Amino acid sequence: MPDWYLLAVLIALLLGLVVGKAWERYKLRDGRWVDRRRLRETPHYMLGLNFLVDNQVDQAIEELTHATSLDTDALEVQMILGNLYRQKGQVGRAINIHQALLQRPDLTPLEQAYVLLCLGLDFRHGGFVDRALEAFQEVLVLDPKNRYALVNLQKLHEDQQQWPEALRVREQVAKIGGGREGEDQQILGFLRNEIGVHQQEAGQAAVAAKSFSAAIDTNATTVPAYLNLGDVRERSGDLAGAVDAWERLVDVVPEQAHFAFDRLERAYMALGTPHRFLEMCRRLISADMQGWRARLALSRHLAAAGQHHAAFDQLLDALPHHPHALAIHQQIWEVLASLAFDPGLIRRYVDLTREAVFYLDPHVCRRCRYRSTEPLWQCPQCHEWNTFVEERIAPVKDVRTGKPLDSGA
């Protein structure tokens, strides 16, 4: 191959790179070339982004509005402004901005899809369910694998308690992938559980049991499915089958075993094997020395059997691990009353709780920080699944040493 030919190819490649870089920076608009980087180099644009990162919405809107005055065609900034107005609750203004962007004749299919997605979020936030549904479906026509549109479509169905439709859409999301590890299977498990709950309420116990089993098969950590499956079996007279479901929960998700404590204690008593509850609690305590719920459950069981001193010891063992849980303190005072308020026992209790603050058993959503006095499977604020965790304050410390107290303090 001649040297001049290779040289020509090399020059053509270099020219292509130069043209590409130029196109990245400049764009032909209305017959004139406009610098696409000019907007990003303005102080208003950079300040707006900084305010946005700091969650200072009003300041971000002000600076980005100034920035768009330099370039009224800046699509991405206009989209951001619309989203910020929606975040502030000014849904009508957000809708107007995004609808105006859709009127642009030069939008690429991808740009049109993202503007439609923003518009769908506006409609959903404003409670316009049908229009939001239509917008997300239009996104999927342009971009069939748009995960965000599918997820929001799923949320719309959930809001309407249309669980089979929500499940169908989530199955599409799972095929696309791209989420956090295990997220799709977890949500599919919860949706199948909700379908079972709906079937159970309609009197279809056998069908509901299959849905609960399917939820567990989909994701073994779907806690409410174990509880519901056991409840269905118990109501049908299959107490042994109910115990099997609840015991599987304890084995598979021991950190959430407390949801089955009352059910198992009642079932073991009915089966004439109350010792199994004692064995289960002690096994859980041995596996998690910092767990307090199994100790509390064991204490209640011992107190009900008249073993108040043993019950009190279990409570004092639980206290350093969660000194702010009101449930522990309430049980302590019930046991102390049964022990005629022994001064020595009261002194042990007071020493352990000198710096404790009592409050209801708190749970907080990991996503949006919504707080609840009970764990919820779906957050009522951000609508995410299985995001509640137990909120704890630091353990009680010895005022003299500054070290956490243990049960022997």
ZIHU-V556347 format. One record per pair of residues at least 4 apart in sequence whose C-alpha atoms are under 7 Angstrom apart, sorted by the first residue. I is the first residue (numbers start at 0). J is the second residue. D is the distance in Angstrom with one decimal. If there is no record, write none. Layout:
((I;J;D) (I;J;D))
This chain:
((1;5;6.8) (2;6;6.2) (3;7;6.2) (4;8;6.3) (5;9;6.2) (6;10;6.2) (7;11;6.1) (8;12;6.3) (9;13;6.3) (10;14;6.1) (11;15;6.1) (12;16;6.4) (13;17;6.3) (14;18;6.1) (15;19;6.0) (16;20;6.2) (17;21;6.1) (18;22;6.1) (19;23;6.1) (20;24;6.4) (21;25;5.8) (22;26;6.2) (24;34;5.8) (24;35;5.0) (24;36;5.8) (25;32;6.2) (25;33;5.4) (25;34;4.6) (25;35;5.2) (26;32;5.6) (26;33;5.4) (26;34;6.7) (26;35;6.6) (27;31;5.5) (27;32;4.5) (27;33;6.2) (28;32;6.1) (28;33;6.7) (36;40;6.3) (37;41;6.7) (38;44;6.7) (38;66;6.6) (38;69;6.9) (38;70;6.6) (39;44;5.9) (41;45;6.7) (41;66;6.9) (42;46;5.9) (43;47;5.9) (43;62;4.9) (43;63;6.1) (43;65;6.2) (43;66;5.2) (44;48;6.3) (44;62;6.5) (44;63;5.6) (44;66;5.4) (45;49;6.3) (46;50;6.2) (46;62;6.4) (47;51;6.1) (47;59;4.3) (47;60;6.9) (47;62;4.8) (47;63;5.2) (48;52;6.2) (48;59;6.7) (49;53;6.3) (50;54;6.1) (50;55;5.1) (50;56;6.8) (50;58;6.2) (50;59;4.9) (51;55;5.8) (51;56;6.1) (51;59;5.4) (55;59;6.2) (56;60;6.2) (56;83;6.7) (57;61;6.3) (58;62;6.3) (59;63;6.0) (60;64;5.9) (60;80;6.3) (61;65;6.4) (62;66;6.3) (63;67;6.2) (63;76;6.9) (64;68;6.5) (67;71;5.1) (67;73;6.5) (73;77;6.3) (74;78;6.2) (75;79;6.3) (76;80;6.1) (77;81;6.2) (78;82;6.3) (78;97;6.7) (78;114;7.0) (79;83;6.2) (80;84;6.3) (81;85;6.3) (81;93;4.3) (81;96;5.7) (81;97;6.4) (82;86;6.2) (82;93;6.4) (83;87;6.3) (84;88;6.4) (84;89;5.1) (84;90;6.6) (84;92;6.6) (84;93;5.4) (85;89;5.2) (85;90;4.8) (85;93;5.5) (85;121;6.3) (89;93;6.5) (90;94;6.1) (90;121;6.0) (90;125;6.1) (91;95;6.3) (92;96;6.3) (93;97;6.3) (93;121;6.6) (94;98;5.9) (94;118;6.1) (94;121;6.0) (95;99;6.1) (96;100;6.4) (97;101;6.5) (97;114;6.2) (97;117;7.0) (97;118;5.8) (98;102;6.9) (101;111;6.6) (101;114;6.8) (106;110;5.7) (106;111;5.9) (107;111;6.1) (108;112;6.1) (108;141;6.4) (109;113;6.4) (110;114;6.3) (111;115;6.1) (112;116;6.1) (112;138;4.9) (112;141;6.1) (112;142;6.8) (113;117;6.3) (114;118;6.2) (115;119;6.0) (115;134;5.9) (115;138;6.1) (116;120;6.3) (116;134;6.8) (116;135;6.1) (116;138;6.3) (116;148;6.4) (117;121;6.3) (118;122;6.3) (118;134;6.9) (119;123;6.1) (119;131;4.4) (119;134;5.0) (119;135;5.8) (120;124;6.0) (120;131;6.8) (121;125;6.2) (122;126;6.1) (122;127;4.9) (122;128;6.8) (122;130;6.3) (122;131;4.9) (123;127;5.7) (123;128;5.8) (123;131;5.3) (127;131;6.1) (128;132;6.1) (129;133;6.2) (130;134;6.2) (131;135;6.3) (132;136;6.2) (132;152;6.6) (133;137;6.2) (134;138;6.4) (135;139;6.4) (135;148;5.3) (135;152;6.5) (136;140;6.4) (137;141;6.6) (138;142;5.9) (138;148;6.7) (139;143;4.2) (139;144;6.9) (139;145;6.4) (139;148;6.9) (144;175;6.5) (145;149;6.5) (146;150;6.1) (146;172;6.1) (147;151;6.2) (148;152;6.1) (149;153;6.1) (149;168;6.4) (149;172;6.4) (150;154;6.3) (151;155;6.2) (152;156;6.5) (153;157;6.3) (153;165;4.7) (153;168;5.7) (153;169;6.4) (154;158;6.1) (155;159;6.5) (156;160;6.1) (156;161;4.9) (156;162;6.7) (156;164;6.3) (156;165;5.2) (157;161;5.7) (157;162;6.1) (157;165;6.0) (161;165;6.2) (162;166;6.0) (162;190;6.4) (162;193;6.7) (162;194;5.8) (163;167;6.2) (163;194;6.7) (164;168;6.3) (165;169;6.2) (166;170;6.2) (166;187;6.5) (166;190;6.0) (167;171;6.7) (168;172;6.5) (169;173;6.2) (169;187;6.8) (170;174;6.4) (171;175;6.6) (172;176;6.4) (173;183;5.5) (178;182;6.5) (181;185;6.2) (182;186;6.3) (183;187;6.1) (184;188;6.1) (184;217;6.1) (184;218;5.7) (185;189;6.5) (185;218;5.6) (186;190;6.2) (186;384;6.5) (187;191;6.2) (187;217;6.9) (188;192;6.2) (188;214;4.2) (188;215;6.5) (188;217;5.4) (188;218;5.4) (188;221;6.0) (189;193;6.3) (189;214;6.7) (189;221;6.3) (190;194;6.3) (191;195;6.3) (191;210;5.9) (191;211;6.8) (191;213;6.9) (191;214;5.1) (192;196;6.3) (192;210;6.3) (192;211;5.3) (192;214;5.6) (192;224;5.5) (193;197;6.3) (194;198;6.2) (194;210;6.8) (195;199;6.0) (195;207;4.2) (195;208;6.9) (195;210;4.9) (195;211;5.8) (196;200;6.2) (196;207;6.7) (197;201;6.4) (198;202;6.5) (198;203;5.2) (198;204;7.0) (198;206;6.8) (198;207;5.2) (199;203;5.2) (199;204;5.2) (199;207;5.4) (203;207;6.0) (204;208;6.2) (204;231;6.4) (205;209;6.6) (206;210;6.5) (207;211;6.2) (208;212;6.2) (208;228;5.6) (208;231;6.6) (209;213;6.1) (210;214;6.1) (211;215;6.4) (211;224;5.0) (211;227;7.0) (211;228;5.7) (212;216;6.2) (213;217;6.0) (214;218;6.2) (214;221;6.8) (214;224;6.4) (215;219;4.7) (215;221;5.9) (215;224;6.4) (220;251;7.0) (220;252;6.2) (222;226;6.8) (222;248;6.7) (223;227;6.0) (224;228;5.9) (225;229;6.2) (225;244;5.5) (225;245;6.0) (225;248;6.1) (226;230;6.2) (226;245;6.2) (226;259;6.9) (227;231;6.2) (228;232;6.3) (228;244;6.6) (229;233;6.0) (229;240;6.9) (229;241;3.9) (229;242;6.7) (229;244;5.3) (229;245;6.2) (230;234;6.2) (230;241;6.5) (231;235;6.3) (232;236;6.4) (232;237;5.0) (232;238;6.5) (232;240;6.1) (232;241;5.1) (233;237;5.2) (233;238;4.8) (233;241;5.4) (237;241;6.3) (238;242;6.2) (239;243;6.2) (240;244;6.4) (241;245;6.4) (242;246;5.9) (242;263;6.5) (242;266;6.9) (243;247;6.1) (244;248;6.6) (245;249;6.6) (245;259;6.0) (245;263;7.0) (246;250;6.3) (247;251;5.9) (248;252;5.6) (248;256;6.4) (249;253;4.8) (249;256;4.6) (252;256;6.4) (256;260;6.8) (257;292;6.5) (257;293;7.0) (259;263;6.0) (260;264;6.0) (261;265;6.2) (262;266;6.1) (263;267;5.9) (264;268;6.3) (264;276;5.9) (265;269;6.3) (266;270;6.1) (267;271;6.1) (267;272;5.1) (267;273;5.1) (267;275;6.7) (267;276;6.8) (268;272;5.9) (268;273;5.0) (274;278;6.3) (275;279;6.1) (276;280;6.2) (277;281;6.2) (277;297;6.6) (278;282;6.0) (279;283;6.3) (280;284;6.2) (280;293;5.3) (280;297;6.1) (281;285;6.1) (282;286;6.3) (283;287;6.1) (283;293;6.5) (284;288;5.5) (284;290;6.5) (284;293;6.2) (284;294;6.8) (289;320;5.8) (291;295;6.2) (291;317;4.7) (291;320;6.4) (291;321;6.8) (292;296;6.1) (293;297;6.0) (294;298;6.0) (294;313;5.6) (294;314;6.6) (294;317;5.9) (295;299;6.3) (295;313;7.0) (295;314;6.1) (295;317;6.9) (295;327;6.7) (296;300;6.3) (297;301;6.1) (298;302;6.0) (298;310;4.1) (298;311;6.9) (298;313;5.7) (298;314;6.4) (299;303;6.1) (299;310;6.8) (300;304;6.4) (301;305;6.4) (301;306;5.1) (301;307;6.7) (301;309;6.9) (301;310;5.4) (302;306;5.2) (302;307;4.9) (302;310;5.6) (302;334;7.0) (306;310;6.2) (307;311;6.0) (307;334;6.1) (307;338;6.9) (308;312;6.3) (309;313;6.5) (310;314;6.5) (311;315;6.3) (311;331;6.6) (311;334;6.4) (312;316;6.2) (313;317;6.3) (314;318;6.1) (314;327;6.7) (314;331;6.6) (315;406;6.0) (316;406;4.9) (317;321;6.8) (318;322;4.8) (318;327;6.9) (319;394;6.1) (319;395;6.2) (319;404;6.1) (319;405;5.8) (319;406;6.6) (320;394;6.2) (321;394;6.4) (322;352;6.9) (322;355;5.9) (322;394;6.4) (322;395;6.4) (323;355;5.8) (323;356;5.3) (323;357;4.7) (323;358;6.0) (324;357;6.1) (324;358;5.9) (324;359;6.2) (324;360;5.5) (325;329;6.1) (325;357;5.4) (325;358;5.3) (325;359;5.3) (325;360;6.5) (326;330;6.3) (327;331;6.2) (328;332;6.3) (329;333;6.4) (330;334;6.2) (331;335;6.1) (332;336;6.0) (333;337;6.5) (334;338;6.3) (335;339;6.3) (335;340;4.9) (335;341;7.0) (336;340;5.4) (340;345;6.8) (341;345;6.3) (342;346;6.2) (343;347;6.5) (344;348;6.3) (345;349;6.1) (346;350;6.2) (347;351;6.5) (348;352;6.3) (349;353;5.8) (354;395;6.3) (355;395;6.3) (359;372;6.3) (360;372;5.6) (361;370;7.0) (361;371;6.0) (361;372;4.8) (361;373;6.7) (361;389;6.2) (361;390;5.6) (362;370;5.7) (362;371;5.2) (362;372;5.9) (362;373;6.1) (362;374;5.8) (362;387;6.0) (362;388;5.5) (362;389;4.6) (362;390;5.3) (363;368;5.5) (363;369;5.5) (363;370;4.4) (363;371;6.3) (363;387;5.3) (363;388;5.6) (363;389;6.5) (363;390;6.1) (364;368;4.7) (364;369;5.1) (364;370;6.5) (364;378;6.8) (364;386;5.2) (364;387;4.4) (364;388;6.5) (365;386;5.4) (365;387;6.2) (365;388;7.0) (366;386;6.7) (367;381;6.4) (369;380;6.8) (374;387;6.0) (375;387;6.5) (376;384;5.9) (376;385;4.9) (377;382;5.7) (377;383;5.6) (377;384;4.5) (377;385;5.9) (378;382;4.7) (378;383;5.6) (378;384;6.6) (394;403;6.2) (395;403;5.7) (395;404;6.1) (396;401;5.4) (396;402;5.1) (396;403;4.2) (396;404;5.4) (397;401;5.1) (397;402;5.6) (397;403;6.1) (397;404;5.8) (404;408;5.9))
